[in-house]
C-alpha cells in the first residue's frame, strides 16, 4: 500500500474502509516510513466492529502533517482508489461484484469515465443475475478490470502531482 492510497482513502471517505487504512499504515511502517501518527494508526484494531473511522481520519491527517505531505484532489484520489480496487479484483483479494460496486461509487470523482460506467452496467447485470449467469458476468468484470487500471494510469500520469508540500 502506498501513501497515495492512504491519502485517497482520507479524501474519499467511504470508498476506503478504515481497517484498510490501519493495514496500510502498518505496511508503510514496515517499509521504513516513520511518523508517530502512522504508529498510532497502525496500532488501531482492524475489526470493523471496534474501529473508529473518525479517529482513523484524524490520524491520517496527523501522519501527513508530520511527514510534510499534502492531501491530493478528489479526482486524483478517485483514480488512485479505482486502480487499487481493479487490481484487488484481478488478484482475487476483492470479489468482482463487490469491486464493481465500489468502482461505481467512484464514478463521480473520476469524471464519469466510460470505464467506470461500463463497470456500473456490469454490476447492474450482476445484481439481477443468478447462478451461471452471475459467474459469467463476474468473468466479464475481471476481464474489464485491466481497462480500469489503464484509465487510472493514464489519468495519474497526465496529472502527476507530488504529495510533498512545496517548501
Backbone as CSV, one residue per row, in Angstrom:
resi,resn,N_x,N_y,N_z,CA_x,CA_y,CA_z,C_x,C_y,C_z
1,UNK,0.847,-1.178,0.000,0.000,0.000,0.000,0.888,1.235,0.000
2,UNK,0.351,2.294,-0.515,1.141,3.498,-0.700,0.559,4.668,0.078
3,UNK,1.382,5.699,0.180,0.889,6.931,0.779,-0.256,7.506,-0.045
4,UNK,-0.161,7.366,-1.372,-1.215,7.867,-2.246,-2.548,7.197,-1.927
5,UNK,-2.492,5.892,-1.687,-3.705,5.146,-1.376,-4.261,5.558,-0.012
6,UNK,-3.392,5.759,0.934,-3.827,6.206,2.255,-4.485,7.580,2.148
7,UNK,-3.871,8.474,1.376,-4.440,9.809,1.178,-5.772,9.732,0.442
8,UNK,-5.839,8.868,-0.562,-7.089,8.714,-1.314,-8.213,8.276,-0.387
9,UNK,-7.907,7.373,0.512,-8.915,6.924,1.462,-9.427,8.046,2.333
10,UNK,-8.522,8.916,2.724,-8.915,10.056,3.548,-9.836,10.985,2.765
11,UNK,-9.458,11.289,1.540,-10.238,12.215,0.722,-11.613,11.644,0.395
12,UNK,-11.659,10.363,0.054,-12.903,9.754,-0.424,-13.825,9.284,0.691
13,UNK,-13.281,9.107,1.872,-14.109,8.686,2.994,-14.609,7.267,2.845
14,UNK,-15.810,7.083,2.378,-16.443,5.762,2.362,-15.871,4.790,1.349
15,UNK,-15.109,5.278,0.368,-14.581,4.363,-0.650,-13.437,3.516,-0.121
16,UNK,-12.867,3.920,0.993,-11.730,3.217,1.565,-12.093,2.893,2.998
17,UNK,-12.082,1.649,3.347,-12.512,1.258,4.682,-11.433,1.581,5.715
18,UNK,-11.835,2.018,6.911,-10.856,2.359,7.944,-9.886,1.219,8.244
19,UNK,-10.365,-0.024,8.219,-9.475,-1.151,8.506,-8.387,-1.280,7.432
20,UNK,-8.693,-0.854,6.193,-7.669,-0.843,5.143,-6.595,0.200,5.457
21,UNK,-7.017,1.343,5.999,-6.057,2.391,6.360,-5.120,1.919,7.464
22,UNK,-5.652,1.172,8.422,-4.810,0.642,9.511,-3.772,-0.319,8.933
23,UNK,-4.203,-1.185,8.037,-3.257,-2.122,7.395,-2.233,-1.365,6.557
24,UNK,-2.666,-0.336,5.845,-1.747,0.473,5.039,-0.686,1.126,5.917
25,UNK,-1.107,1.654,7.055,-0.154,2.296,7.962,0.886,1.289,8.441
26,UNK,0.450,0.088,8.776,1.399,-0.948,9.209,2.369,-1.301,8.082
27,UNK,1.855,-1.397,6.855,2.716,-1.692,5.701,3.745,-0.586,5.495
28,UNK,3.309,0.659,5.607,4.216,1.786,5.403,5.302,1.825,6.479
29,UNK,4.940,1.517,7.699,5.942,1.444,8.773,6.944,0.327,8.486
30,UNK,6.446,-0.813,8.017,7.328,-1.944,7.698,8.271,-1.599,6.554
31,UNK,7.838,-0.689,5.663,8.677,-0.258,4.548,9.689,0.801,4.961
32,UNK,9.620,1.253,6.224,10.609,2.193,6.723,10.137,3.623,6.881
33,UNK,8.902,3.924,6.514,8.373,5.265,6.713,8.010,5.399,8.181
34,UNK,8.319,6.541,8.782,8.110,6.640,10.219,7.501,7.976,10.601
35,UNK,6.428,7.909,11.340,5.825,9.081,11.973,4.979,8.568,13.132
36,UNK,4.834,9.394,14.142,4.041,8.999,15.300,2.594,8.723,14.902
37,UNK,2.059,9.535,13.988,0.688,9.322,13.528,0.507,7.967,12.850
38,UNK,1.497,7.556,12.029,1.428,6.236,11.389,1.488,5.129,12.429
39,UNK,2.344,5.305,13.449,2.451,4.294,14.505,1.111,4.153,15.221
40,UNK,0.513,5.286,15.591,-0.778,5.237,16.282,-1.858,4.611,15.400
41,UNK,-1.841,4.956,14.108,-2.817,4.401,13.177,-2.640,2.897,13.034
42,UNK,-1.409,2.453,12.919,-1.127,1.019,12.747,-1.508,0.208,13.983
43,UNK,-1.589,0.858,15.128,-1.915,0.160,16.378,-3.424,0.038,16.622
44,UNK,-4.228,0.642,15.772,-5.680,0.547,15.943,-6.160,-0.855,15.566
45,UNK,-7.322,-1.253,16.092,-7.855,-2.572,15.723,-8.318,-2.584,14.268
46,UNK,-8.247,-3.743,13.636,-8.744,-3.869,12.264,-10.129,-4.493,12.229
47,UNK,-10.656,-4.825,13.374,-12.014,-5.376,13.469,-13.010,-4.244,13.200
48,UNK,-13.844,-4.411,12.188,-14.776,-3.357,11.794,-15.747,-2.973,12.909
49,UNK,-15.944,-3.861,13.850,-16.849,-3.546,14.962,-16.181,-2.666,16.009
50,UNK,-14.856,-2.605,16.000,-14.126,-1.866,17.029,-13.454,-0.585,16.525
51,UNK,-13.337,-0.439,15.237,-12.580,0.673,14.677,-13.432,1.938,14.589
52,UNK,-12.806,3.070,14.824,-13.471,4.371,14.773,-12.965,5.107,13.534
53,UNK,-13.816,5.213,12.519,-13.428,5.851,11.262,-12.970,7.284,11.437
54,UNK,-13.578,8.021,12.373,-13.174,9.411,12.609,-11.761,9.473,13.171
55,UNK,-11.439,8.555,14.078,-10.091,8.507,14.638,-9.065,8.174,13.557
56,UNK,-9.437,7.278,12.655,-8.552,6.922,11.540,-8.269,8.155,10.693
57,UNK,-9.303,8.907,10.345,-9.122,10.106,9.515,-8.219,11.124,10.198
58,UNK,-8.413,11.330,11.492,-7.565,12.274,12.233,-6.113,11.813,12.200
59,UNK,-5.875,10.535,12.433,-4.503,10.030,12.459,-3.839,10.075,11.077
60,UNK,-4.608,9.875,10.029,-4.034,10.021,8.685,-3.583,11.461,8.475
61,UNK,-4.417,12.404,8.851,-4.043,13.830,8.715,-2.822,14.156,9.570
62,UNK,-2.766,13.638,10.773,-1.603,13.858,11.643,-0.343,13.316,10.972
63,UNK,-0.422,12.083,10.470,0.735,11.470,9.809,1.156,12.291,8.600
64,UNK,0.217,12.755,7.810,0.574,13.559,6.647,1.245,14.867,7.061
65,UNK,0.718,15.514,8.092,1.354,16.743,8.577,2.775,16.461,9.057
66,UNK,2.951,15.395,9.824,4.283,15.045,10.336,5.270,14.754,9.209
67,UNK,4.770,14.168,8.131,5.633,13.804,7.007,5.765,14.924,5.976
68,UNK,5.102,16.071,6.227,5.176,17.191,5.300,4.474,16.916,3.980
69,UNK,3.371,16.187,4.038,2.654,15.810,2.820,1.331,16.553,2.714
70,UNK,0.870,16.715,1.479,-0.445,17.315,1.251,-1.417,16.228,0.781
71,UNK,-2.656,16.485,0.988,-3.711,15.550,0.589,-4.078,15.851,-0.870
72,UNK,-4.198,14.826,-1.726,-4.488,15.041,-3.147,-5.938,15.441,-3.406
73,UNK,-6.213,15.808,-4.659,-7.566,16.189,-5.067,-8.494,14.970,-5.032
74,UNK,-9.787,15.259,-5.077,-10.783,14.177,-5.104,-10.635,13.342,-6.375
75,UNK,-10.354,13.978,-7.523,-10.234,13.228,-8.776,-9.007,12.320,-8.764
76,UNK,-7.872,12.855,-8.312,-6.671,12.016,-8.221,-6.898,10.877,-7.229
77,UNK,-7.574,11.175,-6.144,-7.875,10.143,-5.147,-8.806,9.077,-5.722
78,UNK,-9.794,9.512,-6.500,-10.716,8.559,-7.115,-9.999,7.600,-8.043
79,UNK,-9.106,8.126,-8.876,-8.369,7.257,-9.801,-7.375,6.363,-9.074
80,UNK,-6.768,6.872,-8.019,-5.862,6.034,-7.214,-6.631,4.861,-6.628
81,UNK,-7.811,5.155,-6.095,-8.628,4.111,-5.491,-9.177,3.155,-6.550
82,UNK,-9.588,3.687,-7.697,-10.109,2.829,-8.765,-9.040,1.833,-9.211
83,UNK,-7.819,2.304,-9.320,-6.715,1.426,-9.720,-6.530,0.313,-8.681
84,UNK,-6.563,0.685,-7.407,-6.379,-0.282,-6.333,-7.503,-1.323,-6.334
85,UNK,-8.735,-0.872,-6.504,-9.877,-1.790,-6.497,-9.788,-2.761,-7.667
86,UNK,-9.517,-2.244,-8.867,-9.428,-3.113,-10.044,-8.297,-4.132,-9.885
87,UNK,-7.176,-3.699,-9.329,-6.060,-4.614,-9.085,-6.452,-5.676,-8.061
88,UNK,-7.118,-5.258,-6.988,-7.557,-6.201,-5.953,-8.537,-7.220,-6.525
89,UNK,-9.380,-6.800,-7.448,-10.301,-7.732,-8.105,-9.513,-8.772,-8.899
90,UNK,-8.552,-8.311,-9.675,-7.769,-9.221,-10.515,-6.929,-10.184,-9.685
91,UNK,-6.479,-9.727,-8.521,-5.654,-10.573,-7.649,-6.492,-11.493,-6.765
92,UNK,-7.798,-11.395,-6.840,-8.666,-12.248,-6.042,-8.846,-11.790,-4.611
93,UNK,-8.379,-10.586,-4.305,-8.500,-10.039,-2.955,-9.905,-9.486,-2.723
94,UNK,-10.516,-9.008,-3.781,-11.840,-8.393,-3.705,-12.753,-9.115,-4.701
95,UNK,-13.883,-9.639,-4.242,-14.801,-10.311,-5.173,-15.239,-9.349,-6.281
96,UNK,-15.393,-9.841,-7.506,-15.733,-8.975,-8.636,-16.989,-8.128,-8.418
97,UNK,-18.045,-8.720,-7.882,-19.275,-7.960,-7.664,-19.070,-6.811,-6.691
98,UNK,-18.349,-7.078,-5.619,-18.075,-6.019,-4.642,-17.173,-4.949,-5.254
99,UNK,-16.154,-5.384,-5.970,-15.238,-4.429,-6.602,-15.951,-3.547,-7.607
100,UNK,-16.805,-4.141,-8.435,-17.543,-3.355,-9.427,-18.447,-2.343,-8.744
101,UNK,-19.071,-2.740,-7.648,-19.909,-1.812,-6.894,-19.113,-0.660,-6.316
102,UNK,-17.923,-0.973,-5.823,-17.074,0.088,-5.268,-16.556,1.004,-6.370
103,UNK,-16.270,0.447,-7.533,-15.838,1.284,-8.663,-16.962,2.217,-9.097
104,UNK,-18.175,1.686,-9.115,-19.332,2.504,-9.468,-19.419,3.711,-8.527
105,UNK,-19.156,3.471,-7.244,-19.206,4.549,-6.262,-18.165,5.638,-6.483
106,UNK,-17.160,5.363,-7.302,-16.106,6.342,-7.582,-16.320,7.099,-8.886
107,UNK,-17.357,6.760,-9.618,-17.505,7.321,-10.963,-17.570,8.847,-10.967
108,UNK,-18.233,9.440,-10.029,-18.330,10.908,-9.999,-16.956,11.536,-9.802
109,UNK,-16.169,11.003,-8.842,-14.836,11.539,-8.597,-13.931,11.388,-9.818
110,UNK,-14.186,10.360,-10.622,-13.357,10.075,-11.802,-13.963,10.669,-13.074
111,UNK,-14.819,11.662,-12.934,-15.379,12.348,-14.092,-16.306,11.493,-14.925
112,UNK,-16.988,10.546,-14.302,-17.898,9.635,-15.006,-17.225,8.979,-16.212
113,UNK,-15.997,8.527,-15.993,-15.218,7.882,-17.055,-15.944,6.667,-17.591
114,UNK,-15.824,6.453,-18.891,-16.550,5.354,-19.530,-16.177,3.999,-18.947
115,UNK,-14.937,3.839,-18.474,-14.523,2.571,-17.878,-15.318,2.263,-16.609
116,UNK,-15.611,3.283,-15.839,-16.377,3.062,-14.613,-17.870,2.928,-14.910
117,UNK,-18.337,3.609,-15.939,-19.725,3.449,-16.358,-19.950,2.017,-16.858
118,UNK,-18.984,1.481,-17.594,-19.071,0.087,-18.061,-19.140,-0.863,-16.860
119,UNK,-18.341,-0.598,-15.839,-18.360,-1.455,-14.657,-19.703,-1.334,-13.945
120,UNK,-20.303,-0.165,-13.970,-21.642,0.020,-13.391,-22.656,-0.843,-14.129
121,UNK,-22.582,-0.859,-15.445,-23.521,-1.664,-16.221,-23.351,-3.152,-15.908
122,UNK,-22.095,-3.572,-15.787,-21.841,-4.963,-15.418,-22.370,-5.256,-14.017
123,UNK,-22.192,-4.323,-13.097,-22.677,-4.515,-11.736,-24.201,-4.627,-11.708
124,UNK,-24.877,-3.776,-12.484,-26.337,-3.855,-12.552,-26.789,-5.220,-13.065
125,UNK,-26.141,-5.698,-14.121,-26.479,-7.017,-14.669,-26.181,-8.112,-13.657
126,UNK,-25.089,-7.971,-12.943,-24.680,-8.948,-11.935,-25.714,-9.041,-10.817
127,UNK,-26.194,-7.879,-10.350,-27.165,-7.869,-9.252,-28.466,-8.575,-9.616
128,UNK,-28.841,-8.537,-10.872,-30.111,-9.157,-11.263,-29.928,-10.570,-11.819
129,UNK,-28.725,-11.108,-11.700,-28.467,-12.450,-12.233,-28.279,-13.463,-11.108
130,UNK,-28.331,-14.737,-11.485,-28.094,-15.838,-10.551,-27.310,-16.930,-11.262
131,UNK,-26.716,-17.799,-10.478,-26.069,-18.998,-10.996,-25.007,-18.745,-12.039
132,UNK,-25.109,-19.491,-13.134,-24.105,-19.426,-14.195,-24.048,-18.039,-14.834
133,UNK,-25.173,-17.355,-14.920,-25.183,-16.005,-15.487,-24.353,-15.056,-14.624
134,UNK,-24.477,-15.197,-13.321,-23.715,-14.347,-12.404,-22.221,-14.631,-12.534
135,UNK,-21.856,-15.883,-12.633,-20.451,-16.266,-12.795,-19.889,-15.688,-14.095
136,UNK,-20.675,-15.736,-15.163,-20.239,-15.191,-16.452,-20.022,-13.678,-16.365
137,UNK,-20.896,-12.988,-15.659,-20.760,-11.534,-15.508,-19.534,-11.214,-14.651
138,UNK,-19.281,-12.007,-13.621,-18.073,-11.809,-12.811,-16.820,-11.963,-13.672
139,UNK,-16.844,-12.917,-14.598,-15.709,-13.090,-15.514,-15.554,-11.855,-16.403
140,UNK,-16.675,-11.284,-16.851,-16.610,-10.050,-17.647,-16.023,-8.905,-16.822
141,UNK,-16.433,-8.810,-15.555,-15.896,-7.770,-14.674,-14.381,-7.898,-14.578
142,UNK,-13.928,-9.128,-14.345,-12.486,-9.364,-14.229,-11.778,-9.073,-15.548
143,UNK,-12.425,-9.396,-16.656,-11.844,-9.107,-17.959,-11.766,-7.625,-18.250
144,UNK,-12.652,-6.858,-17.647,-12.678,-5.414,-17.875,-11.797,-4.649,-16.887
145,UNK,-11.445,-5.266,-15.779,-10.637,-4.587,-14.751,-9.337,-3.985,-15.314
146,UNK,-8.620,-4.653,-16.219,-7.408,-4.030,-16.770,-7.682,-2.703,-17.488
147,UNK,-8.863,-2.540,-18.057,-9.211,-1.267,-18.695,-9.311,-0.148,-17.666
148,UNK,-9.806,-0.482,-16.490,-9.887,0.499,-15.410,-8.474,0.882,-14.970
149,UNK,-7.606,-0.103,-14.847,-6.216,0.167,-14.450,-5.529,1.050,-15.485
150,UNK,-5.731,0.753,-16.759,-5.126,1.553,-17.829,-5.637,2.995,-17.781
151,UNK,-6.937,3.164,-17.579,-7.510,4.514,-17.486,-6.946,5.259,-16.280
152,UNK,-6.827,4.567,-15.158,-6.264,5.192,-13.957,-4.811,5.590,-14.194
153,UNK,-4.032,4.695,-14.784,-2.628,5.009,-15.069,-2.518,6.212,-15.997
154,UNK,-3.382,6.259,-17.001,-3.379,7.371,-17.956,-3.680,8.690,-17.228
155,UNK,-4.713,8.699,-16.394,-5.065,9.910,-15.657,-3.939,10.317,-14.707
156,UNK,-3.461,9.353,-13.933,-2.448,9.671,-12.922,-1.143,10.133,-13.558
157,UNK,-0.762,9.567,-14.702,0.463,10.005,-15.393,0.299,11.426,-15.931
158,UNK,-0.866,11.745,-16.455,-1.111,13.069,-17.027,-1.279,14.141,-15.960
159,UNK,-1.630,13.737,-14.763,-1.925,14.701,-13.693,-1.050,14.474,-12.473
160,UNK,0.143,13.970,-12.695,1.046,13.633,-11.600,1.365,14.880,-10.771
161,UNK,0.995,14.828,-9.532,1.370,15.884,-8.594,1.982,15.219,-7.371
162,UNK,2.908,15.889,-6.807,3.592,15.352,-5.644,2.740,15.528,-4.396
163,UNK,2.850,14.545,-3.521,2.195,14.702,-2.218,2.994,15.655,-1.326
164,UNK,4.254,15.881,-1.686,5.115,16.752,-0.886,4.612,18.180,-0.927
165,UNK,4.553,18.822,0.218,4.167,20.221,0.281,5.326,21.058,-0.274
166,UNK,4.989,22.135,-1.006,6.074,22.986,-1.501,6.803,23.646,-0.347
167,UNK,8.087,23.847,-0.531,8.895,24.492,0.515,8.638,25.960,0.589
